[in-house]
Amino acid sequence: MDNNFITFENVNFRYESDDEEVILPLSLKDINLKIDRSEFVAVLGHNGSGKSTLAKAINAIIVPTSGKVTVCGMDTSDEELKYRIRENVGMVFQNPDNQIVATIVEDDVAFGPENLGVEPDEIRRRVDESLKEVGMYEFRNFEPHKLSGGQKQRVAIAGVLAMHTDAIVLDEPTAMLDPRGRKDVIDTVLRLNKQENKTVVLITHYMDEAVLADRVIVMDNGRIIMDGKPSEVFSKVEQIKKAGLDVPQVTEFANELKKCGVAIDSNILTVEECVAQTEKLLIRG
């Protein structure tokens, strides 16, 4: 079986203007990209860089102006395949209130499978299973509006899981959450990737979320300008800043120490790695 789950081939995309005489600039430019099964990919970029447009292209919400996007070999521009594509790739948006459609949590999670024509007994099993996976089973009879932002986002993720998608695309799912809500959602995403082998594409502007991915893609002005492991990408501090982004604080700290002649690894990405390196330096010194 081909391990390439999602592919972009020479993809360009342009939004249509309300004014027929105005031609908007391309939002995606010459995108070539392959994402493997079970891979966790974080996509970074400043506002207007094209990262959310990339996410929509994966889920066939938009189709390329030119070039081709395929999911499991299915062309997203084929109208007859769109439902099958969305059975393989679920989408979680920034604001969970825009995704929640029912007045009871378990009814909301059941909405997707019901639309797919899944048998009632199977829907019941999927709903319970999905809510347990995201740690929201005990809230199954709650009204969604009484939940916190992080809890709502986990319900939205459960709704995607209940459709038995192999991949989840999350478009800045933690942007509207407090630190605890962010942690709950990211812990859920990590567990689904590492334990359930779900393919994850996370659109984010939080560097501490991106360092948890297998791979980081940086976009600027509609193009992919960097693509590699987090340690590779974040070691290029000046290039990251030129794209209007920051590196993780501990990476910048290590980079500044190295500039001052301290023999520290500049590829540090987490506080834990920084503490371990500092301890070694103190013992050595």
Backbone bond lengths (Angstrom), bond angles and torsions (degrees), N, CA, C in turn:
res aa  C-N    CA-C-N  psi(-1)  N-CA   C-N-CA  omega(-1)  CA-C   N-CA-C  phi
1 M - - - 1.463 - - 1.514 109.52 -
2 D 1.334 116.85 135.87 1.452 122.43 178.68 1.519 108.99 -64.89
3 N 1.349 115.86 126.85 1.456 120.03 -177.75 1.527 112.13 -79.08
4 N 1.341 117.71 -14.44 1.456 120.89 178.25 1.525 109.23 -72.89
5 F 1.311 115.89 108.77 1.456 121.40 -175.16 1.526 110.58 -87.34
6 I 1.337 115.62 -45.62 1.466 122.03 -178.43 1.529 107.87 -125.16
7 T 1.318 117.26 130.07 1.462 120.01 178.57 1.526 111.12 -133.33
8 F 1.317 115.13 141.11 1.470 123.43 171.11 1.521 106.83 -116.68
9 E 1.309 116.69 128.23 1.460 121.53 178.96 1.527 109.90 -122.58
10 N 1.331 115.68 107.93 1.479 121.92 176.95 1.531 111.91 49.24
11 V 1.324 116.06 48.44 1.466 120.96 -173.33 1.532 111.85 -86.39
12 N 1.321 114.59 129.06 1.459 122.86 170.24 1.520 107.46 -123.82
13 F 1.332 115.99 145.94 1.465 119.16 177.27 1.517 110.08 -144.74
14 R 1.328 114.54 137.05 1.462 121.36 178.12 1.528 109.08 -131.42
15 Y 1.335 117.50 126.66 1.458 120.89 174.06 1.524 109.11 -71.73
16 E 1.324 115.70 149.35 1.464 120.26 178.14 1.520 109.87 -86.45
17 S 1.306 115.78 139.85 1.455 121.66 178.58 1.527 110.29 -85.78
18 D 1.338 115.65 151.49 1.470 120.11 174.80 1.534 110.88 -66.16
19 D 1.325 114.12 -26.56 1.458 120.81 178.07 1.526 108.45 -96.25
20 E 1.314 117.50 114.13 1.465 121.47 -175.43 1.532 112.82 -59.29
21 E 1.313 116.23 -23.77 1.464 119.40 -178.01 1.527 112.62 -84.57
22 V 1.327 116.21 -11.19 1.468 120.53 -179.06 1.523 109.62 -98.92
23 I 1.324 116.51 125.73 1.463 121.66 176.37 1.533 107.93 -104.91
24 L 1.317 116.09 116.31 1.463 120.78 -178.86 1.527 110.22 -75.99
25 P 1.331 117.08 153.64 1.470 119.65 177.10 1.528 111.05 -68.03
26 L 1.309 116.57 159.08 1.462 120.90 177.90 1.528 110.25 -64.29
27 S 1.325 115.71 135.93 1.465 120.95 176.03 1.522 111.49 -90.89
28 L 1.322 116.23 -26.43 1.469 122.13 172.72 1.516 107.75 -127.03
29 K 1.338 116.42 134.87 1.460 120.49 -175.60 1.529 110.40 -131.33
30 D 1.325 115.84 115.70 1.466 122.08 173.48 1.529 112.41 50.50
31 I 1.326 116.34 51.69 1.468 120.53 -179.11 1.523 110.32 -84.30
32 N 1.317 115.84 120.83 1.459 123.14 171.52 1.529 107.01 -122.55
33 L 1.323 115.47 120.85 1.458 119.13 -170.66 1.520 109.90 -155.72
34 K 1.329 115.83 139.61 1.466 120.87 173.77 1.522 108.48 -130.16
35 I 1.324 115.53 130.46 1.466 121.76 177.75 1.520 107.84 -120.37
36 D 1.318 116.08 126.56 1.461 121.63 -175.99 1.522 111.77 -86.43
37 R 1.314 114.75 161.74 1.464 120.72 173.90 1.527 109.92 -60.13
38 S 1.331 115.76 140.50 1.472 124.42 176.73 1.529 113.64 69.25
39 E 1.326 117.28 7.66 1.456 120.46 179.43 1.536 109.49 -82.44
40 F 1.337 115.48 147.71 1.461 122.05 174.91 1.527 106.99 -112.97
41 V 1.330 115.28 109.01 1.464 121.81 -175.95 1.527 109.18 -114.86
42 A 1.323 116.33 127.07 1.466 121.51 173.60 1.517 108.65 -102.13
43 V 1.325 116.21 136.00 1.470 121.37 179.52 1.526 108.42 -115.93
44 L 1.323 115.91 121.51 1.456 122.94 -178.02 1.523 110.88 -112.34
45 G 1.308 115.67 156.36 1.461 120.86 175.37 1.512 109.68 166.81
46 H 1.321 116.66 151.03 1.466 119.57 177.34 1.522 109.25 -71.25
47 N 1.333 116.87 170.68 1.469 120.87 178.83 1.522 109.93 -57.64
48 G 1.334 116.26 131.25 1.456 120.71 -179.77 1.511 114.41 87.05
49 S 1.325 116.66 7.00 1.473 120.05 -178.31 1.515 112.97 -78.39
50 G 1.341 117.00 -18.47 1.466 120.64 179.78 1.514 114.28 109.70
51 K 1.337 117.55 0.10 1.473 119.19 -173.65 1.532 112.97 -67.25
52 S 1.331 117.83 -39.93 1.468 119.77 178.09 1.529 111.36 -70.50
53 T 1.323 117.09 -33.89 1.467 120.85 175.56 1.522 110.01 -63.99
54 L 1.330 116.94 -39.58 1.464 121.62 175.93 1.523 110.34 -59.03
55 A 1.337 116.73 -44.70 1.466 121.06 179.76 1.521 111.24 -60.73
56 K 1.320 116.94 -44.38 1.470 120.99 -179.47 1.523 111.86 -64.79
57 A 1.336 116.35 -31.76 1.468 120.18 178.84 1.527 111.37 -68.11
58 I 1.333 116.88 -33.23 1.469 120.72 179.52 1.524 110.44 -65.49
59 N 1.329 116.26 -38.77 1.460 121.74 -175.48 1.528 113.08 -91.47
60 A 1.336 116.75 7.50 1.471 122.68 179.28 1.527 113.27 63.73
61 I 1.332 116.54 23.62 1.462 120.26 173.03 1.530 108.47 -71.63
62 I 1.329 115.02 -35.45 1.460 120.99 170.41 1.523 107.80 -124.78
63 V 1.317 117.02 157.40 1.466 121.41 175.73 1.521 108.49 -120.42
64 P 1.330 117.91 149.70 1.465 120.40 -175.48 1.526 113.38 -59.71
65 T 1.325 114.89 145.49 1.461 120.57 170.28 1.526 108.91 -68.58
66 S 1.336 114.99 -37.47 1.467 121.26 171.39 1.518 107.78 -149.79
67 G 1.343 115.65 160.18 1.460 119.72 -175.14 1.517 111.25 88.29
68 K 1.340 116.79 -170.33 1.471 120.35 -173.27 1.522 111.58 -145.69
69 V 1.335 114.82 137.43 1.467 122.05 171.57 1.520 107.15 -115.46
70 T 1.328 116.72 131.42 1.466 119.96 176.38 1.525 110.18 -126.09
71 V 1.326 115.27 145.71 1.465 123.47 174.95 1.521 106.65 -125.51
72 C 1.317 117.30 117.91 1.473 121.21 -174.97 1.526 110.82 53.28
73 G 1.322 116.20 36.15 1.459 121.34 178.95 1.521 114.47 81.72
74 M 1.332 117.50 -2.96 1.468 121.29 -178.87 1.527 110.26 -92.37
75 D 1.311 116.83 129.55 1.460 123.28 -178.78 1.529 109.42 -76.75
76 T 1.345 116.34 122.97 1.471 119.82 -176.63 1.526 112.86 -66.96
77 S 1.337 117.83 -16.00 1.466 120.17 -179.80 1.527 112.54 -82.24
78 D 1.333 116.73 -7.80 1.464 121.64 179.07 1.526 109.06 -84.12
79 E 1.339 116.66 107.94 1.469 122.16 -176.53 1.534 112.32 -54.49
80 E 1.320 116.21 -35.98 1.464 120.40 -176.50 1.527 112.66 -71.16
81 L 1.342 116.52 -15.32 1.468 120.01 -177.37 1.524 113.37 -101.56
82 K 1.331 117.52 -3.96 1.468 119.69 -172.06 1.528 113.15 -60.48
83 Y 1.339 116.81 -41.74 1.463 118.81 -179.92 1.520 110.83 -67.22
84 R 1.325 117.13 -38.15 1.473 120.26 177.69 1.523 110.88 -65.63
85 I 1.335 116.13 -38.19 1.471 120.03 177.58 1.523 110.25 -62.80
86 R 1.339 116.29 -42.86 1.472 119.91 -178.71 1.524 112.28 -73.96
87 E 1.326 117.62 -15.82 1.459 120.81 170.52 1.530 110.39 -74.53
88 N 1.330 116.44 -21.84 1.462 121.65 179.51 1.524 112.98 -95.66
89 V 1.347 115.93 -29.75 1.468 120.64 -177.33 1.519 109.50 -128.49
90 G 1.334 116.13 114.96 1.461 120.68 176.46 1.519 110.64 -94.74
91 M 1.321 116.36 155.38 1.462 121.81 -176.58 1.529 110.00 -123.45
92 V 1.328 115.41 132.28 1.464 121.62 174.72 1.522 107.46 -119.69
93 F 1.333 116.03 125.55 1.459 120.51 -174.42 1.528 111.85 -96.17
94 Q 1.343 114.11 173.91 1.465 121.08 -175.78 1.530 112.04 -63.39
95 N 1.327 116.61 -43.07 1.461 120.86 -176.61 1.521 110.07 -105.34
96 P 1.341 117.76 108.43 1.478 119.31 -176.77 1.520 112.72 -62.70
97 D 1.343 117.87 -24.98 1.470 120.03 179.69 1.521 111.82 -62.87
98 N 1.330 116.16 -24.55 1.467 120.20 179.10 1.525 112.06 -79.45
99 Q 1.340 116.53 -9.30 1.458 121.04 -175.23 1.524 112.51 -111.67
100 I 1.319 116.10 -19.97 1.464 120.25 -177.70 1.531 109.13 -86.11
101 V 1.337 116.26 125.28 1.478 120.40 -171.46 1.527 113.09 -117.36
102 A 1.327 118.05 -11.90 1.466 120.31 -175.84 1.524 111.09 -113.15
103 T 1.341 115.85 167.89 1.465 120.70 -177.13 1.527 112.95 -94.17
104 I 1.334 116.79 -7.10 1.465 122.66 176.40 1.532 107.65 -128.61
105 V 1.324 116.98 139.65 1.462 122.34 -174.39 1.523 112.04 -54.30
106 E 1.344 118.38 -50.88 1.459 119.31 -175.19 1.537 111.97 -66.58
107 D 1.334 116.68 -30.16 1.469 119.74 176.88 1.524 110.72 -68.24
108 D 1.314 115.54 -35.89 1.464 119.40 179.02 1.526 110.73 -66.27
109 V 1.325 116.69 -43.14 1.470 120.93 179.98 1.527 110.40 -66.04
110 A 1.329 116.72 -30.60 1.475 121.24 -179.25 1.527 112.44 -76.73
111 F 1.326 117.84 -15.67 1.461 121.98 -171.94 1.533 112.42 -57.79
112 G 1.333 117.09 -47.13 1.468 121.21 -178.37 1.520 113.03 -62.78
113 P 1.340 118.36 -53.61 1.469 119.65 178.54 1.530 113.32 -59.62
114 E 1.346 116.85 -35.22 1.470 119.40 177.80 1.523 110.78 -61.87
115 N 1.331 116.06 -41.43 1.468 120.16 179.33 1.519 112.44 -68.05
116 L 1.334 116.22 -21.96 1.464 120.42 177.71 1.530 111.49 -86.00
117 G 1.350 116.45 -4.66 1.463 119.78 179.09 1.515 113.72 80.16
118 V 1.335 117.24 24.00 1.466 121.26 179.13 1.530 109.56 -70.92
119 E 1.326 116.21 143.54 1.465 121.63 -179.30 1.534 110.98 -62.91
120 P 1.359 117.97 144.29 1.476 121.60 -176.25 1.528 114.72 -52.84
121 D 1.342 117.88 -43.03 1.469 119.87 179.99 1.524 111.55 -63.11
122 E 1.327 115.13 -38.62 1.460 119.97 179.13 1.533 110.52 -70.15
123 I 1.333 116.69 -36.85 1.470 120.27 176.98 1.524 109.56 -61.13
124 R 1.321 116.76 -45.61 1.470 121.04 179.55 1.526 110.51 -57.40
125 R 1.327 115.82 -44.39 1.471 120.13 -179.57 1.531 110.76 -64.48
126 R 1.343 115.87 -44.22 1.471 119.98 -178.29 1.526 111.69 -65.12
127 V 1.334 116.14 -41.44 1.470 120.21 -179.30 1.528 110.26 -61.14
128 D 1.330 116.44 -49.30 1.463 120.16 -179.71 1.526 111.18 -61.85
129 E 1.318 115.57 -44.76 1.471 121.39 -179.13 1.527 110.87 -62.00
130 S 1.320 117.05 -45.46 1.467 121.46 -176.32 1.524 111.67 -67.81
131 L 1.330 116.33 -41.11 1.464 119.80 179.14 1.535 110.95 -66.34
132 K 1.316 116.62 -35.96 1.470 119.78 176.78 1.526 110.49 -66.86
133 E 1.335 116.45 -38.47 1.464 120.35 -178.72 1.521 112.23 -61.96
134 V 1.335 117.01 -33.02 1.473 119.73 -178.30 1.532 111.95 -101.34
135 G 1.333 116.37 8.47 1.460 120.16 176.92 1.521 114.09 71.92
136 M 1.347 117.71 30.11 1.463 120.88 -177.56 1.537 113.18 -122.14
137 Y 1.328 116.89 14.16 1.470 119.85 -176.50 1.531 112.30 -61.35
138 E 1.324 116.52 -38.49 1.471 119.58 -177.79 1.532 112.31 -68.80
139 F 1.343 115.90 -12.85 1.468 120.89 179.86 1.533 111.63 -101.77
140 R 1.333 117.58 14.21 1.462 121.21 -170.49 1.530 112.99 -61.38
141 N 1.340 117.56 -28.44 1.463 120.18 -179.48 1.523 113.26 -101.36
142 F 1.337 116.31 11.57 1.462 120.55 179.20 1.525 110.42 -80.59
143 E 1.332 115.15 159.40 1.454 121.21 170.51 1.530 108.04 -84.87
144 P 1.331 118.86 127.75 1.469 120.85 -175.36 1.529 114.51 -54.22
145 H 1.348 117.70 -34.38 1.468 118.88 -176.87 1.529 112.83 -68.29
146 K 1.333 116.52 -12.52 1.466 120.17 178.04 1.544 112.16 -91.20
147 L 1.318 116.81 -1.23 1.457 121.33 -179.01 1.526 110.98 -90.60
148 S 1.335 115.79 159.76 1.463 120.54 174.22 1.526 109.47 -74.23
149 G 1.339 116.89 168.36 1.463 120.50 179.01 1.511 112.56 -58.99
150 G 1.330 117.08 -42.79 1.466 120.85 179.62 1.512 111.98 -65.08
151 Q 1.338 116.59 -38.97 1.460 120.44 178.10 1.531 111.14 -66.73
152 K 1.323 116.48 -41.20 1.466 119.63 176.61 1.523 111.03 -60.35
153 Q 1.322 116.39 -40.86 1.460 119.54 -178.51 1.523 110.55 -66.63
154 R 1.332 116.72 -35.79 1.468 119.43 177.01 1.530 111.16 -68.59
155 V 1.334 117.26 -33.43 1.467 120.27 174.64 1.528 109.56 -64.88
156 A 1.331 116.88 -41.36 1.470 120.45 177.66 1.527 110.88 -60.87
157 I 1.342 116.80 -40.16 1.465 121.16 177.63 1.530 110.03 -65.91
158 A 1.338 116.90 -40.11 1.469 120.53 177.78 1.523 110.59 -60.78
159 G 1.338 116.44 -37.90 1.460 120.00 178.24 1.517 112.42 -61.53
160 V 1.332 116.08 -36.24 1.471 120.92 176.18 1.526 109.99 -69.80
161 L 1.335 116.41 -44.03 1.470 120.50 -178.74 1.528 111.77 -61.95
162 A 1.328 116.33 -35.91 1.469 120.26 -178.78 1.525 112.11 -64.66
163 M 1.318 116.15 -18.98 1.467 119.85 176.92 1.530 111.59 -85.67
164 H 1.352 115.16 -0.64 1.472 122.80 178.40 1.532 112.38 58.62
165 T 1.311 115.73 43.15 1.465 119.69 175.18 1.527 109.65 -75.03
166 D 1.321 115.41 149.04 1.465 120.60 177.46 1.521 111.71 -84.91
167 A 1.335 116.32 -19.08 1.465 120.64 -177.61 1.520 110.07 -135.39
168 I 1.330 115.05 151.21 1.459 121.63 175.97 1.521 108.11 -127.73
169 V 1.323 115.65 127.02 1.468 121.48 173.59 1.522 106.75 -106.16
170 L 1.331 116.11 123.34 1.462 120.66 -177.20 1.526 108.59 -117.40
171 D 1.339 115.51 117.05 1.460 121.02 -176.60 1.531 109.56 -97.32
172 E 1.331 115.79 94.74 1.467 123.76 -179.10 1.534 111.34 48.58
173 P 1.340 117.41 56.44 1.463 120.61 -173.97 1.525 114.16 -69.86
174 T 1.333 117.84 -15.98 1.467 120.33 -177.14 1.526 112.80 -108.03
175 A 1.332 117.01 4.99 1.475 120.47 -173.30 1.523 112.53 -61.69
176 M 1.337 117.33 -30.44 1.467 120.66 -175.47 1.528 112.64 -102.45
177 L 1.348 116.47 10.58 1.465 119.95 -173.31 1.519 112.73 -105.23
178 D 1.337 114.97 156.45 1.463 120.28 173.47 1.534 108.37 -78.50
179 P 1.347 118.60 170.73 1.473 120.32 -175.90 1.526 114.52 -54.71
180 R 1.333 117.52 -39.72 1.464 119.20 -179.79 1.527 110.99 -67.56
181 G 1.348 115.97 -42.64 1.463 119.91 177.76 1.514 111.47 -62.04
182 R 1.346 116.41 -40.88 1.468 121.13 177.54 1.521 110.53 -58.94
183 K 1.339 115.59 -46.71 1.466 119.91 -178.12 1.529 110.97 -62.71
184 D 1.326 117.07 -42.93 1.466 120.67 -179.62 1.529 110.97 -60.01
185 V 1.324 116.18 -44.76 1.463 120.32 -178.03 1.528 110.98 -67.56
186 I 1.332 117.16 -46.11 1.468 120.13 -178.74 1.524 111.18 -66.45
187 D 1.340 117.78 -37.90 1.474 120.21 175.70 1.526 110.14 -60.57
188 T 1.338 116.53 -40.24 1.468 121.11 178.30 1.520 110.87 -63.94
189 V 1.326 116.39 -44.99 1.468 121.30 -179.51 1.533 110.39 -62.64
190 L 1.320 116.63 -43.78 1.467 120.58 179.12 1.526 111.25 -61.69
191 R 1.323 116.05 -43.31 1.467 119.79 -179.33 1.527 111.08 -63.48
192 L 1.322 116.24 -41.57 1.464 119.93 179.56 1.526 110.93 -64.08
193 N 1.321 116.77 -36.79 1.466 120.45 179.60 1.521 111.66 -73.48
194 K 1.315 116.98 -49.12 1.474 120.82 -172.94 1.525 113.06 -78.66
195 Q 1.342 117.24 -36.25 1.461 120.17 -175.70 1.527 113.29 -98.92
196 E 1.335 116.53 -34.05 1.467 120.20 -178.36 1.531 112.22 -101.01
197 N 1.326 116.25 -3.74 1.485 122.61 178.96 1.525 113.25 59.89
198 K 1.338 116.68 31.01 1.457 120.17 175.49 1.536 109.09 -74.61
199 T 1.313 116.37 138.28 1.456 120.75 171.87 1.529 107.39 -74.41
200 V 1.339 116.24 131.38 1.467 120.51 -176.79 1.524 109.91 -125.12
201 V 1.327 115.62 129.46 1.463 121.60 169.56 1.523 106.07 -118.42
202 L 1.330 116.06 112.41 1.460 121.97 -175.96 1.522 110.30 -109.93
203 I 1.332 115.79 112.90 1.458 121.23 173.58 1.525 106.72 -86.57
204 T 1.318 117.79 123.22 1.462 119.94 -175.18 1.519 111.26 -151.96
205 H 1.335 115.79 160.77 1.454 119.27 169.76 1.526 110.17 -119.34
206 Y 1.340 115.91 11.06 1.461 121.24 176.62 1.530 109.57 -96.51
207 M 1.331 115.67 118.24 1.466 119.91 -178.21 1.526 111.94 -65.72
208 D 1.349 116.66 -34.27 1.464 119.07 -177.72 1.527 111.38 -69.44
209 E 1.330 118.00 -20.75 1.464 120.68 173.46 1.525 110.00 -80.17
210 A 1.318 116.22 -40.29 1.468 120.81 -176.92 1.527 111.90 -63.88
211 V 1.341 117.97 -33.62 1.470 119.88 -177.18 1.523 111.86 -67.06
212 L 1.341 117.73 -15.76 1.463 121.30 -179.45 1.524 112.47 -82.61
213 A 1.338 116.77 -11.80 1.468 121.43 -176.28 1.530 111.41 -78.71
214 D 1.327 114.85 162.98 1.471 120.38 173.27 1.526 110.09 -73.17
215 R 1.330 115.00 -27.85 1.456 121.17 -170.61 1.525 109.24 -151.15
216 V 1.323 115.44 143.02 1.462 120.79 179.59 1.525 109.12 -122.15
217 I 1.327 115.37 130.44 1.461 122.24 175.25 1.525 107.78 -113.46
218 V 1.328 116.84 130.60 1.464 121.03 177.89 1.525 108.28 -111.75
219 M 1.345 114.73 129.33 1.462 119.97 179.33 1.523 111.04 -112.84
220 D 1.305 115.37 148.00 1.464 121.50 176.01 1.526 108.26 -152.10
221 N 1.330 115.72 127.61 1.469 121.02 177.17 1.533 112.38 53.90
222 G 1.343 115.51 39.78 1.457 120.27 175.12 1.511 115.90 83.80
223 R 1.328 116.91 -1.15 1.474 120.72 -177.72 1.531 110.85 -116.16
224 I 1.334 115.30 154.14 1.466 120.48 169.19 1.525 107.28 -84.20
225 I 1.341 116.01 117.47 1.471 119.39 -177.77 1.524 112.53 -105.69
226 M 1.332 117.27 -17.25 1.464 121.10 177.29 1.520 108.59 -147.35
227 D 1.325 116.56 146.38 1.459 121.21 -178.74 1.528 107.44 -158.55
228 G 1.332 116.65 114.69 1.464 119.03 -179.77 1.517 111.18 178.55
229 K 1.316 116.25 -173.29 1.461 121.09 176.46 1.526 108.63 -65.34
230 P 1.340 117.48 152.62 1.472 119.35 -179.64 1.530 113.12 -52.47
231 S 1.324 116.98 -41.04 1.474 119.50 -178.89 1.525 111.41 -64.32
232 E 1.331 116.62 -35.54 1.468 120.75 179.24 1.532 110.87 -70.38
233 V 1.320 115.47 -46.64 1.464 120.10 -175.86 1.523 111.28 -67.42
234 F 1.343 116.96 -47.65 1.462 119.52 -174.37 1.522 113.52 -77.60
235 S 1.325 116.86 -9.31 1.468 118.84 174.20 1.532 110.96 -73.56
236 K 1.336 116.62 -16.86 1.474 121.64 -179.44 1.532 108.66 -93.87
237 V 1.324 114.74 67.51 1.463 121.79 -171.59 1.524 112.38 -57.05
238 E 1.319 116.82 -48.45 1.467 119.91 -175.92 1.529 111.75 -65.50
239 Q 1.342 116.43 -38.54 1.462 120.16 179.96 1.533 111.08 -66.74
240 I 1.345 115.19 -38.61 1.468 120.28 177.61 1.529 110.03 -62.51
241 K 1.327 116.34 -45.51 1.465 120.34 -178.51 1.530 111.23 -66.77
242 K 1.318 116.18 -34.05 1.461 120.14 178.49 1.527 110.62 -63.42
243 A 1.337 116.45 -27.90 1.471 121.52 178.70 1.524 111.80 -84.26
244 G 1.336 116.54 6.29 1.459 120.82 177.35 1.506 113.96 82.68
245 L 1.352 117.20 20.70 1.456 121.42 -178.73 1.520 110.67 -119.49
246 D 1.315 115.85 166.22 1.461 121.65 174.01 1.519 108.66 -107.07
247 V 1.314 116.32 158.93 1.456 120.92 170.00 1.524 107.02 -95.22
248 P 1.340 118.54 164.16 1.467 118.88 175.71 1.532 110.38 -54.43
249 Q 1.327 116.97 143.82 1.469 121.04 -175.41 1.524 112.36 -56.56
250 V 1.330 116.53 -40.20 1.464 118.30 -178.44 1.530 110.88 -67.96
251 T 1.336 117.12 -31.54 1.464 120.78 177.56 1.525 109.93 -67.15
252 E 1.337 115.52 -42.67 1.472 119.35 178.38 1.526 110.64 -65.24
253 F 1.330 116.32 -39.93 1.469 121.61 178.02 1.532 110.22 -59.61
254 A 1.348 116.27 -47.63 1.465 120.66 179.90 1.526 110.97 -64.40
255 N 1.334 115.66 -37.71 1.466 120.30 179.41 1.528 111.43 -63.87
256 E 1.334 116.52 -40.56 1.468 121.06 178.55 1.525 110.97 -67.53
257 L 1.336 116.55 -39.43 1.469 120.15 177.32 1.527 110.59 -61.95
258 K 1.323 115.57 -42.32 1.464 119.96 -179.60 1.525 110.63 -63.06
259 K 1.356 116.60 -39.07 1.464 120.52 177.47 1.527 111.35 -60.76
260 C 1.349 115.72 -29.47 1.469 121.05 -179.56 1.525 112.28 -86.33
261 G 1.326 116.83 4.58 1.454 120.27 176.39 1.516 115.42 95.01
262 V 1.354 117.36 5.48 1.465 120.41 178.59 1.522 108.80 -78.94
263 A 1.341 116.34 132.23 1.469 121.45 -176.81 1.521 110.40 -81.16
264 I 1.340 116.03 72.25 1.467 121.74 -178.64 1.522 109.12 -121.28
265 D 1.319 116.21 148.27 1.458 121.67 179.80 1.533 109.26 -69.94
266 S 1.311 117.89 120.64 1.468 120.82 -178.45 1.524 112.06 -80.36
267 N 1.345 118.13 -2.41 1.469 121.42 178.94 1.522 112.37 -92.13
268 I 1.323 117.19 15.66 1.461 121.06 177.93 1.527 109.85 -64.27
269 L 1.354 116.54 134.62 1.459 120.62 -176.42 1.524 113.51 -120.08
270 T 1.341 117.35 -22.61 1.461 119.78 -175.57 1.524 110.61 -127.17
271 V 1.331 115.21 161.34 1.465 121.13 178.10 1.528 110.00 -59.90
272 E 1.341 116.15 -39.65 1.464 120.19 -178.91 1.524 111.20 -61.49
273 E 1.337 116.18 -43.32 1.468 120.09 177.98 1.519 110.79 -63.86
274 C 1.332 116.92 -38.45 1.463 121.21 -179.77 1.524 111.00 -65.30
275 V 1.336 116.54 -43.41 1.471 121.13 178.90 1.524 110.16 -61.97
276 A 1.337 116.48 -45.09 1.470 120.70 -179.22 1.531 111.44 -61.48
277 Q 1.353 116.71 -43.41 1.460 120.91 179.04 1.526 111.79 -65.10
278 T 1.341 116.41 -41.23 1.467 121.43 -179.78 1.519 110.60 -64.60
279 E 1.333 116.19 -42.01 1.470 119.86 177.99 1.522 111.41 -59.81
280 K 1.334 115.90 -42.15 1.472 120.12 178.58 1.516 111.20 -61.57
281 L 1.339 115.73 -42.31 1.470 120.53 179.90 1.523 111.12 -64.47
282 L 1.335 116.63 -40.54 1.461 119.96 -179.41 1.521 111.28 -67.03
283 I 1.342 116.13 -40.53 1.469 120.17 179.19 1.533 110.09 -65.25
284 R 1.352 114.13 -42.81 1.461 120.33 -178.83 1.528 111.34 -67.56
285 G 1.370 115.34 -36.63 1.462 119.39 -173.28 1.502 113.92 -84.47
